[in-house]
Amino acid sequence: MMHRYEVGKPHNPDQPNRTYPEGFHLNYMDGDISVIAYMDQPTAGEIRDFKSGVPQFALVEGKSCLVLCIRMGTQPWSDAPWEAWRQQTGRGLPEPGANLLTVLLCDARGGIVRNIRVIGLNTDFAQALHRVVARLTAEGAAPETASAELKGFMASTPTELVARAQHRA
C-alpha cells in the first residue's frame, strides 16, 4: 500500500528533516506509479507549474533500464531513471491498464511535500511504459549491466534524452 502523502508534511515521516539530493525518481511499485521530484526550496512559480502546468512525458527504453523524462509546465525537462533490479521483492507492480501517475514535488531540504498531483497518462504511453517495465522485470538484467547502461543515458541532458525517446505524451 502506498504511503499517504500530505502537502506541508514530511515526505518520509520516519526521517523528518532529512536532506535529499535534487532530482526526480520514478517509483513503480505497490500498485502505483509515481515520480518524486526533489527541488531545493521550490519557488512559487515552480510549485504552480507542478500544480497546474501542462505535463509532458517521454520514455527512453534501454536494454536493461529506462528513463522517464518529465516536464511540468514551463519547467525544463528532467529525467527519472528506473532499474528493475532495484524493484523491491514483494512490492507489486501496477496493473497493466493503470494509467495514473502521481507526481510529488518535495523540498530537498527537509523532504516537505509542496505539491501532489495525479495525472492520467494517455493509454498508448501508459501501455508502452508497462510493456517496458514488464520486459525489464522479466529479463532481470544484472545490476552492473543496468547501472552501466543508465550511466550512459545520464551522460546526456534530459533534452537530449527526449530527442531519443521511443514514446512521447
KOLBADO-718734 format. One line per 8 residues: for each residue y, x, z of N, C-alpha, C. Coordinates in pm, 1 decimal. Layout:
! residues N
Y:X:Z:Y:X:Z:Y:X:Z  ... $
***
This chain:
! residues 169
-117.7:83.8:0.0:0.0:0.0:0.0:124.4:88.6:0.0  221.0:52.3:-80.3:343.6:128.9:-91.1:428.8:111.5:34.5  487.4:220.5:78.1:578.3:217.5:192.6:696.8:127.3:160.0  748.7:58.5:258.7:864.6:-28.1:237.6:991.4:56.4:251.3  1068.9:60.1:144.7:1193.1:135.9:144.5:1310.0:41.2:168.2  1413.3:92.6:235.2:1534.3:14.4:259.2:1656.7:102.2:235.3  1756.1:45.2:165.2:1881.1:117.0:143.1:1944.0:147.1:279.1  1989.8:270.6:293.8:2052.8:313.2:418.3:1956.6:370.5:520.6 $
1826.9:363.3:491.8:1724.5:414.7:583.7:1661.1:540.4:522.5  1597.6:624.1:605.9:1530.7:743.4:551.0:1418.8:705.5:454.2  1408.8:782.1:348.8:1302.0:764.1:250.7:1166.4:781.6:317.6  1156.6:881.9:403.0:1033.2:908.8:475.6:1064.0:901.5:624.8  1037.7:787.0:688.5:1071.9:773.1:830.2:998.2:870.5:921.1  888.0:927.8:873.6:815.1:1026.4:954.1:885.5:1161.3:956.1  979.5:1181.7:861.6:1053.4:1307.2:854.6:1202.5:1278.7:834.6  1266.8:1211.1:931.3:1409.4:1183.3:916.1:1489.3:1313.0:913.7 $
1599.3:1309.9:841.7:1691.3:1424.0:830.2:1632.8:1543.5:755.9  1521.1:1524.9:688.2:1464.1:1632.7:607.3:1550.7:1651.7:482.9  1565.9:1775.7:439.3:1637.2:1805.3:315.3:1534.6:1818.3:203.4  1563.6:1754.1:89.7:1474.5:1755.0:-25.8:1539.4:1832.7:-139.4  1459.7:1902.9:-218.8:1518.4:1967.8:-337.0:1561.9:1860.6:-436.9  1674.5:1882.9:-502.8:1720.7:1787.5:-602.7:1620.1:1780.0:-716.6  1600.8:1661.9:-769.0:1510.2:1643.5:-880.7:1447.9:1505.5:-879.3  1369.7:1479.1:-981.5:1304.6:1349.9:-999.5:1153.8:1368.1:-988.3 $
1089.0:1272.5:-923.0:944.9:1280.7:-900.6:879.8:1149.4:-940.9  779.6:1158.5:-1028.1:703.4:1041.5:-1070.6:585.1:1023.9:-976.5  573.7:906.3:-918.6:459.9:871.5:-833.7:383.7:759.5:-903.7  257.7:780.9:-923.5:174.1:686.1:-997.2:52.0:659.6:-912.1  73.2:587.4:-800.7:-39.1:561.9:-710.2:-11.0:441.0:-622.9  -109.3:408.5:-543.6:-101.7:293.5:-453.8:-74.3:164.7:-531.2  -117.7:160.0:-655.2:-97.8:40.8:-735.6:42.9:24.8:-789.2  128.4:125.7:-770.9:267.9:117.3:-813.6:307.3:239.3:-896.0 $
412.0:220.9:-974.8:472.6:330.7:-1048.8:614.5:343.7:-995.2  651.2:463.7:-951.6:787.1:481.9:-901.7:840.0:619.6:-939.3  971.3:627.0:-946.0:1041.1:753.3:-963.1:1135.3:765.1:-844.8  1126.9:877.5:-775.8:1219.9:905.3:-666.5:1314.5:1013.5:-715.8  1442.8:979.5:-716.3:1546.6:1072.5:-759.7:1620.0:1123.0:-637.1  1613.6:1253.2:-613.6:1686.8:1315.1:-503.9:1812.0:1380.3:-561.5  1928.7:1334.1:-514.7:2056.1:1390.2:-558.4:2136.7:1428.0:-435.0  2204.9:1540.6:-443.5:2286.4:1586.8:-331.4:2413.6:1502.4:-323.6 $
2424.9:1423.1:-220.6:2539.5:1336.2:-195.2:2583.6:1260.4:-320.5  2500.8:1165.7:-367.8:2536.5:1092.1:-489.3:2671.4:1022.6:-475.4  2748.5:1028.0:-582.9:2881.2:965.6:-585.6:2868.6:815.7:-607.3  2979.5:745.2:-590.8:2981.0:600.5:-615.6:2943.2:570.8:-760.4  2988.7:653.4:-853.9:2954.7:634.5:-994.3:2806.4:655.1:-1022.2  2748.4:756.0:-959.5:2604.9:781.0:-975.8:2524.2:665.4:-917.1  2563.6:619.2:-800.4:2494.0:506.0:-739.5:2505.3:382.6:-828.1  2622.8:359.3:-884.8:2644.3:244.9:-974.8:2552.8:254.4:-1098.3 $
2542.4:373.2:-1156.2:2454.2:390.8:-1272.5:2309.4:359.0:-1237.3  2265.6:401.8:-1119.3:2128.1:372.7:-1078.0:2110.1:224.9:-1046.3  2214.8:162.0:-1001.9:2206.5:20.4:-965.1:2209.6:-71.6:-1086.3  2297.4:-42.4:-1182.9:2314.3:-138.0:-1292.5:2327.2:-76.8:-1431.4  2320.3:54.9:-1443.3:2330.1:118.5:-1574.7:2206.2:91.4:-1658.5  2222.6:98.3:-1789.6:2110.5:76.6:-1880.9:2010.9:191.3:-1866.1  1885.0:159.9:-1831.4:1785.0:266.1:-1817.5:1723.4:301.9:-1953.1  1694.5:429.1:-1971.6:1625.1:477.5:-2090.9:1511.2:567.4:-2044.9 $
1402.2:564.3:-2121.0:1285.0:642.1:-2083.5:1227.2:711.0:-2206.4  1167.6:826.5:-2184.8:1095.4:898.5:-2288.5:973.2:962.0:-2222.3  861.3:959.0:-2292.0:735.9:1011.1:-2238.2:688.7:1128.1:-2322.7  674.8:1243.1:-2257.7:622.3:1363.1:-2322.8:479.2:1379.3:-2274.5  388.1:1369.1:-2368.7:245.3:1373.3:-2338.4:190.4:1512.3:-2366.4  137.5:1575.1:-2262.6:74.5:1704.5:-2279.7:-76.3:1692.1:-2281.4  -144.0:1803.4:-2296.6:-289.9:1804.1:-2293.4:-342.3:1790.4:-2152.2  -261.5:1834.7:-2052.3:-309.9:1832.7:-1914.7:-205.9:1782.8:-1813.1 $
-91.6:1735.9:-1861.6:12.9:1681.9:-1774.3:105.1:1594.1:-1858.9  200.8:1530.2:-1793.4:300.5:1451.8:-1866.2:435.5:1469.1:-1799.1  539.5:1436.6:-1874.9:674.6:1435.9:-1820.7:739.5:1304.1:-1861.4  786.2:1229.4:-1761.4:863.3:1108.7:-1786.5:1010.1:1147.9:-1778.5  1081.0:1131.4:-1889.7:1224.7:1157.8:-1890.4:1294.3:1024.9:-1864.5  1399.8:1029.5:-1784.7:1468.2:907.8:-1743.5:1618.5:931.3:-1748.0  1687.7:828.1:-1793.6:1834.3:831.1:-1796.7:1883.4:696.8:-1745.4  1966.1:699.8:-1644.3:2020.0:578.1:-1585.0:2168.2:569.5:-1618.8 $
2205.1:470.5:-1701.6:2345.5:451.4:-1736.8:2403.5:573.3:-1804.7  2515.0:623.3:-1750.8:2584.0:737.3:-1811.3:2535.6:871.9:-1758.3  2435.5:869.8:-1671.5:2384.3:993.9:-1614.3:2313.6:1075.6:-1723.0  2306.5:1206.6:-1706.3:2231.3:1286.7:-1803.6:2081.9:1259.1:-1791.4  2007.7:1296.4:-1894.6:1862.4:1285.0:-1890.3:1808.4:1373.2:-1778.3  1705.7:1324.6:-1711.7:1634.8:1400.4:-1609.1:1485.8:1393.2:-1638.8  1409.3:1482.8:-1579.7:1265.7:1485.1:-1604.1:1187.9:1467.7:-1474.4  1079.4:1390.6:-1483.6:990.9:1366.2:-1369.9:848.9:1401.3:-1412.9 $
798.7:1518.2:-1374.7:665.1:1561.2:-1416.3:554.5:1492.1:-1337.6  435.2:1490.7:-1396.5:317.5:1434.6:-1328.7:194.3:1511.4:-1373.3  113.2:1551.3:-1274.4:-13.2:1620.3:-1299.5:-124.2:1541.9:-1230.3  -231.2:1513.7:-1302.1:-340.8:1432.0:-1248.1:-405.1:1495.2:-1125.8  -415.8:1626.3:-1122.4:-484.5:1690.2:-1010.1:-410.6:1668.4:-878.4  -283.5:1632.9:-886.6:-207.3:1604.4:-764.0:-229.8:1461.5:-714.1  -295.2:1379.6:-797.5:-325.0:1241.9:-757.8:-414.5:1245.9:-635.0  -370.7:1184.4:-528.6:-448.0:1185.9:-404.9:-568.8:1093.9:-417.3 $
-683.4:1144.0:-377.3:-806.2:1066.9:-383.3:-793.6:939.9:-300.3  -845.6:832.1:-352.9:-842.8:706.4:-280.8:-713.4:629.6:-293.6  -616.0:683.4:-364.9:-490.4:613.4:-386.1:-498.6:550.9:-524.2  -507.8:421.4:-530.4:-535.1:351.7:-655.3:-425.6:360.7:-758.2  -465.7:380.5:-883.1:-371.2:378.7:-993.5:-330.3:234.6:-1021.6  -210.4:213.2:-1076.6:-169.1:77.6:-1112.3:-262.7:18.3:-1218.1  -267.7:-112.7:-1222.2:-346.3:-181.1:-1324.8:-290.9:-145.8:-1462.1  -376.0:-140.3:-1565.3:-328.7:-104.4:-1698.7:-215.6:-193.1:-1751.4 $
-204.2:-317.0:-1706.2:-98.3:-405.4:-1754.6:29.3:-397.8:-1673.7  31.5:-319.6:-1566.5:150.1:-311.0:-1481.7:266.1:-251.5:-1560.4  380.9:-317.4:-1554.0:494.7:-265.3:-1629.4:621.7:-252.6:-1544.7  608.1:-261.8:-1412.7:725.0:-247.4:-1326.7:735.5:-104.3:-1275.6  854.4:-50.1:-1283.0:883.9:84.4:-1235.6:992.4:72.7:-1129.5  964.6:123.2:-1010.9:1063.3:125.0:-904.2:1134.2:259.9:-906.9  1266.3:256.0:-912.4:1346.3:378.6:-911.1:1424.1:382.1:-780.6  1400.6:486.6:-702.0:1472.4:506.0:-576.5:1568.5:621.9:-592.9 $
1692.7:600.0:-554.7:1790.8:707.7:-550.2:1807.3:745.6:-404.4  1778.9:871.3:-372.9:1787.5:919.5:-234.7:1882.2:1038.0:-226.7  1955.1:1044.7:-117.4:2039.5:1160.5:-92.0:1947.1:1275.5:-52.4  1959.1:1386.2:-123.2:1873.6:1501.3:-94.1:1898.2:1555.3:47.3  2016.2:1531.6:100.5:2048.1:1573.3:237.2:2010.5:1460.1:332.1  1896.9:1470.1:391.8:1854.3:1370.9:489.5:1759.9:1265.7:435.6  1744.5:1256.1:303.4:1648.9:1162.7:245.9:1684.7:1015.9:261.0  1813.3:984.3:277.3:1854.7:844.8:292.7:1852.1:774.3:157.1 $
1789.6:658.0:152.7:1782.0:578.3:29.9:1920.4:521.1:0.5  1971.9:546.4:-118.8:2103.2:496.6:-160.2:2094.6:377.7:-254.2  1983.7:365.6:-325.3:1965.5:251.5:-415.0:1817.6:235.0:-446.9  1777.0:110.5:-464.4:1641.3:76.1:-506.5:1655.1:-19.2:-624.0  1583.7:10.3:-730.5:1589.3:-76.6:-848.4:1450.8:-88.9:-909.5  1411.2:-211.0:-939.5:1284.6:-236.2:-1007.2:1316.5:-269.2:-1152.3  1254.5:-194.3:-1243.3:1281.2:-207.0:-1386.8:1153.0:-247.0:-1457.7  1162.3:-345.2:-1544.1:1048.9:-383.7:-1627.2:1044.2:-295.8:-1751.4 $
937.3:-217.1:-1764.4:919.0:-134.5:-1884.3:871.7:-222.7:-1998.9  913.0:-189.9:-2121.0:860.1:-269.1:-2231.8:710.5:-243.8:-2244.7  640.2:-341.7:-2296.9:493.2:-340.0:-2298.9:436.6:-217.5:-2368.2  489.1:-181.6:-2485.3:436.0:-66.3:-2559.1:451.7:62.7:-2479.6  566.6:79.5:-2417.0:590.3:201.6:-2339.4:499.9:205.5:-2217.4  490.2:93.6:-2146.2:403.6:87.8:-2027.7:258.7:116.6:-2065.3  211.7:60.6:-2176.6:74.0:85.6:-2220.0:52.6:232.4:-2255.0  151.6:293.2:-2319.6:140.6:435.8:-2353.0:132.4:519.6:-2225.1 $
215.3:488.4:-2128.0:212.4:560.3:-2000.7:76.1:545.7:-1933.4  23.9:423.2:-1930.2:-107.6:400.2:-1868.0:-218.5:475.8:-1941.5  -213.3:476.9:-2075.5:-315.8:548.0:-2153.6:-313.9:697.2:-2121.7  -194.1:755.3:-2116.1:-183.0:898.6:-2089.6:-234.2:930.1:-1949.2  -192.7:851.9:-1850.3:-238.0:876.0:-1713.0:-389.4:859.0:-1701.8  -444.4:755.8:-1765.9:-589.7:734.2:-1761.5:-663.3:852.1:-1824.6  -613.5:900.6:-1937.9:-677.1:1015.9:-2004.0:-670.5:1139.3:-1915.6  -551.5:1168.0:-1861.9:-535.8:1288.0:-1779.3:-621.4:1280.6:-1653.5 $
-631.0:1162.3:-1594.6:-711.9:1144.3:-1474.6:-859.8:1161.7:-1505.9  -905.4:1104.6:-1618.0:-1046.9:1113.2:-1655.9:-1087.1:1255.9:-1692.5  -997.4:1326.2:-1761.6:-1029.9:1461.6:-1805.8:-1024.4:1561.8:-1691.3  -940.3:1538.8:-1593.2:-934.2:1624.7:-1475.2:-910.1:1770.9:-1504.9  -800.2:1802.1:-1570.8:-767.6:1941.7:-1601.5:-754.9:2024.1:-1473.4  -792.2:2148.5:-1483.6:-779.9:2239.7:-1370.2:-632.9:2253.9:-1332.1  -603.8:2265.3:-1202.7:-464.1:2278.0:-1159.8:-388.7:2391.7:-1230.5  -455.2:2503.3:-1252.3:-389.7:2616.8:-1317.3:-349.4:2582.2:-1460.6 $
-436.8:2509.8:-1530.7:-409.5:2471.3:-1668.9:-291.2:2375.0:-1675.0  -296.1:2271.4:-1590.4:-188.9:2172.1:-1589.1:-56.4:2235.0:-1547.8  -58.7:2318.5:-1446.7:64.6:2382.0:-1399.2:124.0:2475.2:-1503.4  39.0:2545.5:-1576.5:88.1:2635.2:-1682.3:152.8:2554.9:-1794.8  89.1:2444.0:-1833.6:147.6:2360.9:-1939.1:279.6:2300.7:-1891.5  281.7:2252.8:-1767.8:402.9:2194.2:-1713.7:515.8:2296.9:-1706.1  482.1:2418.9:-1668.8:582.3:2525.8:-1664.5:644.4:2544.6:-1802.9  563.1:2535.0:-1907.0:615.3:2544.1:-2043.6:710.3:2429.5:-2075.8 $
673.4:2308.9:-2035.3:762.3:2193.5:-2056.5:894.0:2213.4:-1982.5  885.6:2261.7:-1858.4:1004.8:2273.4:-1774.8:1097.4:2385.8:-1819.7  1051.4:2469.1:-1914.3:1138.7:2570.8:-1972.4:1239.8:2506.6:-2067.5  1214.8:2380.9:-2104.9:1306.1:2305.2:-2190.8:1398.7:2221.4:-2104.8  1514.9:2189.5:-2158.4:1605.1:2098.5:-2088.0:1550.8:1956.2:-2103.3  1591.9:1864.9:-2016.2:1547.9:1725.5:-2032.7:1584.0:1669.4:-2170.3  1700.1:1704.0:-2223.3:1740.2:1654.8:-2356.1:1645.8:1707.4:-2463.5  1603.4:1833.6:-2451.3:1507.2:1889.4:-2546.9:1372.3:1819.7:-2534.3 $
1332.5:1787.9:-2412.0:1206.9:1715.2:-2392.5:1213.1:1576.8:-2456.0  1325.6:1508.6:-2441.4:1341.2:1375.0:-2501.2:1322.9:1383.0:-2652.1  1375.1:1486.4:-2712.9:1361.7:1503.2:-2858.3:1215.3:1521.4:-2899.2  1132.5:1574.4:-2807.9:990.2:1597.3:-2836.5:901.5:1481.2:-2794.0  959.0:1381.6:-2730.5:881.0:1271.0:-2672.9:805.2:1193.4:-2779.3  683.0:1153.5:-2744.0:599.7:1072.9:-2832.5:630.5:923.7:-2817.9  687.8:884.9:-2704.9:715.2:743.7:-2677.4:853.5:731.5:-2614.4  930.2:626.8:-2656.9:1063.8:604.4:-2600.5:1084.1:457.6:-2570.4 $
1165.2:432.1:-2470.6:1201.4:293.1:-2438.3:1344.0:290.9:-2387.1 $
***
